Amino acid sequence: MRRNMTKIKIKGMTCKHCKSRVEKRVKKAGGGKVKVELETGTATADTRSLSAEQIREKIESRGYQCGDVSDM
């Protein structure tokens, strides 16, 4: 069974502006629902429209480094 959510560890986010940039970039790319948690340095995103790899690429295009990716 394919899961619909992925959690991605993000390195380099330091403020609310960083959080907002990541959320906007993933949503703009068609990523649907995304939740970025500054405190844990993670993004949880819907993978029905974009794959985990595509979401990772969108985050990295904003200058952040992505770490572990896990299905939820």
DSSP file with accessible surface (Angstrom, degrees, kcal/mol):
  #  RESIDUE AA STRUCTURE BP1 BP2  ACC     N-H-->O    O-->H-N    N-H-->O    O-->H-N    TCO  KAPPA ALPHA  PHI   PSI    X-CA   Y-CA   Z-CA
    1    1 A M              0   0  222      0, 0.0     2,-0.4     0, 0.0     0, 0.0   0.000 360.0 360.0 360.0 131.2    0.0    0.0    0.0
    2    2 A R        -     0   0  157      2,-0.0     2,-0.2     1,-0.0     0, 0.0  -0.626 360.0-137.3 -81.7 132.4    1.4    3.4   -1.0
    3    3 A R        -     0   0  139     -2,-0.4    -1,-0.0     1,-0.1     3,-0.0  -0.580   1.8-148.4 -86.4 154.5    1.5    5.9    1.8
    4    4 A N  S    S+     0   0   68     68,-0.2    43,-3.0    -2,-0.2    44,-0.4   0.465  72.2  61.8-104.0  -4.0    0.4    9.5    1.1
    5    5 A M  E     -A   46   0A  46     67,-0.6    67,-2.7    41,-0.3     2,-0.4  -0.964  55.6-170.5-128.8 145.1    2.7   11.4    3.5
    6    6 A T  E     -AB  45  71A   1     39,-2.4    39,-2.7    -2,-0.4     2,-0.5  -0.986  12.5-147.6-131.2 141.6    6.4   11.8    3.8
    7    7 A K  E     -AB  44  70A  71     63,-3.3    63,-2.6    -2,-0.4     2,-0.4  -0.945  16.9-170.3-110.1 130.1    8.6   13.4    6.5
    8    8 A I  E     -AB  43  69A   1     35,-2.9    35,-2.3    -2,-0.5     2,-0.3  -0.979  19.4-133.3-123.6 129.3   11.8   15.1    5.4
    9    9 A K  E     -A   42   0A  88     59,-2.5    58,-2.9    -2,-0.4     2,-0.5  -0.644  24.8-159.7 -78.6 132.9   14.5   16.3    7.7
   10   10 A I  E     - B   0  66A   7     31,-3.8     2,-0.4    -2,-0.3     3,-0.3  -0.970   4.6-159.1-121.6 129.9   15.7   19.8    6.7
   11   11 A K  E    S+ B   0  65A 110     54,-3.9    54,-1.8    -2,-0.5     3,-0.1  -0.853  70.4  34.1-106.0 138.7   19.0   21.4    7.8
   12   12 A G  S    S+     0   0   56     -2,-0.4     2,-0.5     1,-0.3    -1,-0.2   0.375  71.0 132.3 106.1  -5.1   19.5   25.1    7.8
   13   13 A M        +     0   0   22     -3,-0.3    -1,-0.3     1,-0.1     3,-0.1  -0.711  17.6 159.5 -80.3 128.0   16.1   26.5    8.8
   14   14 A T        +     0   0  118     -2,-0.5     2,-0.3     1,-0.2    -1,-0.1   0.501  53.5  20.2-126.1  -9.1   16.6   29.1   11.5
   15   15 A C  S  > S-     0   0   52      1,-0.1     4,-1.8     0, 0.0     3,-0.3  -0.928  83.2 -89.5-153.5 176.5   13.5   31.3   11.6
   16   16 A K  H  > S+     0   0  176     -2,-0.3     4,-2.5     1,-0.2     5,-0.2   0.811 121.5  59.5 -63.6 -31.1    9.9   31.7   10.7
   17   17 A H  H  > S+     0   0  124      2,-0.2     4,-2.4     1,-0.2    -1,-0.2   0.914 104.2  50.1 -64.1 -41.3   10.9   33.1    7.3
   18   18 A C  H  > S+     0   0   12     -3,-0.3     4,-2.1     2,-0.2    -2,-0.2   0.929 110.4  50.2 -60.0 -46.8   12.7   29.9    6.5
   19   19 A K  H  X S+     0   0   69     -4,-1.8     4,-2.4     1,-0.2    -2,-0.2   0.929 111.1  48.7 -57.1 -46.9    9.7   27.9    7.4
   20   20 A S  H  X S+     0   0   33     -4,-2.5     4,-2.8     1,-0.2     5,-0.2   0.889 108.2  54.0 -63.2 -41.3    7.5   30.0    5.3
   21   21 A R  H  X S+     0   0   85     -4,-2.4     4,-2.1     2,-0.2    -1,-0.2   0.909 110.7  46.2 -60.1 -43.9    9.8   29.8    2.3
   22   22 A V  H  X S+     0   0    0     -4,-2.1     4,-2.3     2,-0.2     5,-0.3   0.948 113.6  48.1 -65.8 -48.3    9.8   26.0    2.4
   23   23 A E  H  X S+     0   0   44     -4,-2.4     4,-2.4     1,-0.2     5,-0.2   0.938 113.7  47.0 -58.1 -47.8    6.0   25.8    2.8
   24   24 A K  H  X S+     0   0  144     -4,-2.8     4,-2.7     1,-0.2    -1,-0.2   0.892 111.1  51.7 -63.2 -40.7    5.4   28.2   -0.1
   25   25 A R  H  X S+     0   0   53     -4,-2.1     4,-1.5    -5,-0.2    -1,-0.2   0.928 112.7  43.9 -64.8 -44.2    7.8   26.5   -2.4
   26   26 A V  H  <>S+     0   0    0     -4,-2.3     5,-2.4     2,-0.2     4,-0.2   0.941 116.3  47.0 -68.5 -43.5    6.4   23.0   -2.0
   27   27 A K  H ><5S+     0   0  113     -4,-2.4     3,-1.8    -5,-0.3     5,-0.4   0.919 110.0  53.2 -63.5 -42.4    2.8   24.3   -2.2
   28   28 A K  H 3<5S+     0   0  167     -4,-2.7    -1,-0.2     1,-0.3    -2,-0.2   0.850 104.2  56.7 -62.1 -32.6    3.6   26.3   -5.3
   29   29 A A  T 3<5S-     0   0   31     -4,-1.5    -1,-0.3    -5,-0.2    -2,-0.2   0.486 128.1 -98.3 -78.4  -2.1    5.0   23.3   -7.0
   30   30 A G  T < 5S+     0   0   36     -3,-1.8    -3,-0.2    -4,-0.2    -2,-0.2   0.669  78.2 141.7  94.9  18.9    1.7   21.4   -6.5
   31   31 A G      < -     0   0    0     -5,-2.4    15,-0.5     1,-0.2    18,-0.2   0.534  42.2-156.0 -74.8  -4.5    2.7   19.6   -3.4
   32   32 A G        +     0   0   39     -5,-0.4    -1,-0.2    -6,-0.2     2,-0.2  -0.412  60.6  22.3  68.5-138.3   -0.6   20.0   -1.7
   33   33 A K  S    S+     0   0  148     -2,-0.1    13,-2.5    12,-0.1     2,-0.3  -0.420  70.6 167.1 -69.8 129.6   -0.7   19.8    2.1
   34   34 A V  E     -C   45   0A  10     11,-0.2     2,-0.4    -2,-0.2    11,-0.2  -0.996  17.5-168.2-144.1 138.7    2.7   20.5    3.7
   35   35 A K  E     -C   44   0A 123      9,-2.8     9,-2.9    -2,-0.3     2,-0.5  -0.988   6.5-164.5-129.5 120.9    3.5   21.2    7.3
   36   36 A V  E     -C   43   0A   2     -2,-0.4     2,-0.6     7,-0.2     7,-0.2  -0.914   3.1-160.3-107.6 129.1    7.0   22.5    8.3
   37   37 A E  E  >> -C   42   0A  51      5,-3.1     5,-1.6    -2,-0.5     4,-1.4  -0.933   6.7-170.5-112.8 110.4    8.1   22.4   11.9
   38   38 A L  T  45S+     0   0   43     -2,-0.6    -1,-0.2     1,-0.2   -25,-0.1   0.886  84.8  58.9 -64.3 -39.6   10.9   24.7   12.7
   39   39 A E  T  45S+     0   0  166      1,-0.2    -1,-0.2     2,-0.1    -2,-0.0   0.851 118.8  28.3 -62.1 -37.1   11.4   23.2   16.2
   40   40 A T  T  45S-     0   0   62     -3,-0.2    -1,-0.2     2,-0.2    -2,-0.2   0.535 103.0-125.8-101.0 -10.1   12.2   19.7   14.8
   41   41 A G  T  <5 +     0   0   10     -4,-1.4   -31,-3.8     1,-0.2     2,-0.3   0.898  66.4 125.6  66.8  41.3   13.6   20.8   11.4
   42   42 A T  E   < -AC   9  37A  13     -5,-1.6    -5,-3.1   -33,-0.2     2,-0.4  -0.927  48.7-152.9-131.9 156.9   11.1   18.7    9.5
   43   43 A A  E     -AC   8  36A   1    -35,-2.3   -35,-2.9    -2,-0.3     2,-0.5  -0.996   7.0-160.4-124.6 132.7    8.6   19.0    6.7
   44   44 A T  E     +AC   7  35A  17     -9,-2.9    -9,-2.8    -2,-0.4     2,-0.3  -0.972  23.6 177.4-110.8 123.7    5.6   16.6    6.4
   45   45 A A  E     -AC   6  34A   1    -39,-2.7   -39,-2.4    -2,-0.5     2,-0.3  -0.961  34.8-111.0-135.7 149.5    4.2   16.6    2.9
   46   46 A D  E     -A    5   0A  13    -13,-2.5     4,-0.5   -15,-0.5     3,-0.3  -0.588  23.7-166.2 -73.7 128.1    1.5   15.0    0.9
   47   47 A T        +     0   0    4    -43,-3.0   -42,-0.2    -2,-0.3    -1,-0.1   0.152  64.0  96.1-107.1  21.0    3.0   12.7   -1.8
   48   48 A R  S    S+     0   0  158    -44,-0.4    -1,-0.2   -17,-0.2     3,-0.1   0.831  99.9  25.9 -76.5 -29.3   -0.1   12.2   -3.9
   49   49 A S  S    S+     0   0   84     -3,-0.3     2,-0.4     1,-0.3    -2,-0.1   0.780 131.8  28.8-100.8 -37.3    0.9   15.0   -6.3
   50   50 A L  S    S-     0   0   18     -4,-0.5    -1,-0.3   -19,-0.2   -20,-0.0  -0.977  81.0-121.0-124.7 143.3    4.7   15.1   -5.9
   51   51 A S     >  -     0   0   44     -2,-0.4     4,-2.5    -3,-0.1     5,-0.2  -0.305  32.3-106.3 -73.8 164.7    7.1   12.3   -5.1
   52   52 A A  H  > S+     0   0   25      1,-0.2     4,-2.6     2,-0.2     5,-0.2   0.894 122.9  53.0 -58.5 -38.0    9.3   12.5   -2.0
   53   53 A E  H  > S+     0   0  100      2,-0.2     4,-2.4     1,-0.2    -1,-0.2   0.903 108.2  49.4 -66.8 -39.3   12.2   13.1   -4.3
   54   54 A Q  H  > S+     0   0   83      2,-0.2     4,-2.1     1,-0.2    -2,-0.2   0.914 111.5  49.0 -66.1 -40.8   10.5   16.0   -6.1
   55   55 A I  H  X S+     0   0    0     -4,-2.5     4,-2.2     2,-0.2    -2,-0.2   0.934 110.3  51.5 -63.3 -43.6    9.6   17.6   -2.7
   56   56 A R  H  X S+     0   0   59     -4,-2.6     4,-2.7     1,-0.2    -2,-0.2   0.919 108.6  51.1 -58.3 -45.0   13.2   17.2   -1.6
   57   57 A E  H  X S+     0   0   99     -4,-2.4     4,-1.8     1,-0.2    -1,-0.2   0.892 108.7  51.5 -60.9 -40.3   14.4   18.9   -4.8
   58   58 A K  H  < S+     0   0   58     -4,-2.1     4,-0.5     2,-0.2    -1,-0.2   0.902 111.6  46.8 -64.2 -41.8   12.0   21.8   -4.2
   59   59 A I  H ><>S+     0   0    0     -4,-2.2     3,-1.4     1,-0.2     5,-1.2   0.939 112.5  49.1 -64.8 -46.2   13.3   22.3   -0.7
   60   60 A E  H ><5S+     0   0   77     -4,-2.7     3,-2.0     1,-0.3    -1,-0.2   0.813  99.6  66.7 -66.3 -26.5   16.9   22.1   -1.7
   61   61 A S  T 3<5S+     0   0   68     -4,-1.8    -1,-0.3     1,-0.3    -2,-0.2   0.712  96.1  58.1 -67.2 -16.6   16.2   24.7   -4.5
   62   62 A R  T < 5S-     0   0   91     -3,-1.4    -1,-0.3    -4,-0.5    -2,-0.2   0.350 128.1 -98.6 -91.8   3.0   15.6   27.1   -1.7
   63   63 A G  T < 5S+     0   0   66     -3,-2.0     2,-0.2     1,-0.3    -3,-0.2   0.537  83.2 124.1  96.7   7.3   19.1   26.5   -0.3
   64   64 A Y      < -     0   0   17     -5,-1.2     2,-0.4   -54,-0.0    -1,-0.3  -0.667  56.5-126.8 -98.8 156.2   18.4   24.1    2.5
   65   65 A Q  E     -B   11   0A 128    -54,-1.8   -54,-3.9    -2,-0.2     2,-0.4  -0.855  19.4-145.5-100.9 137.1   19.9   20.6    2.9
   66   66 A C  E     +B   10   0A  10     -2,-0.4   -56,-0.2   -56,-0.2     3,-0.1  -0.824  18.8 177.0-103.7 141.7   17.6   17.6    3.3
   67   67 A G  E     +     0   0A  13    -58,-2.9    -1,-0.1    -2,-0.4   -57,-0.0   0.154  51.4   8.3-108.3-130.7   18.5   14.6    5.4
   68   68 A D  E     -     0   0A 138    -60,-0.1   -59,-2.5    -2,-0.1     2,-0.4  -0.143  57.9-158.7 -58.5 142.4   16.4   11.5    6.2
   69   69 A V  E     +B    8   0A  58    -61,-0.2     2,-0.4    -3,-0.1   -61,-0.2  -0.987  14.6 176.6-122.2 129.9   13.2   10.9    4.3
   70   70 A S  E     -B    7   0A  63    -63,-2.6   -63,-3.3    -2,-0.4     2,-0.2  -0.999  27.0-125.4-138.4 140.1   10.6    8.6    5.8
   71   71 A D  E      B    6   0A 105     -2,-0.4   -65,-0.2   -65,-0.2   -67,-0.0  -0.537 360.0 360.0 -76.1 148.2    7.1    7.5    4.7
   72   72 A M              0   0   92    -67,-2.7   -67,-0.6    -2,-0.2   -68,-0.2  -0.861 360.0 360.0-117.3 360.0    4.3    8.0    7.2
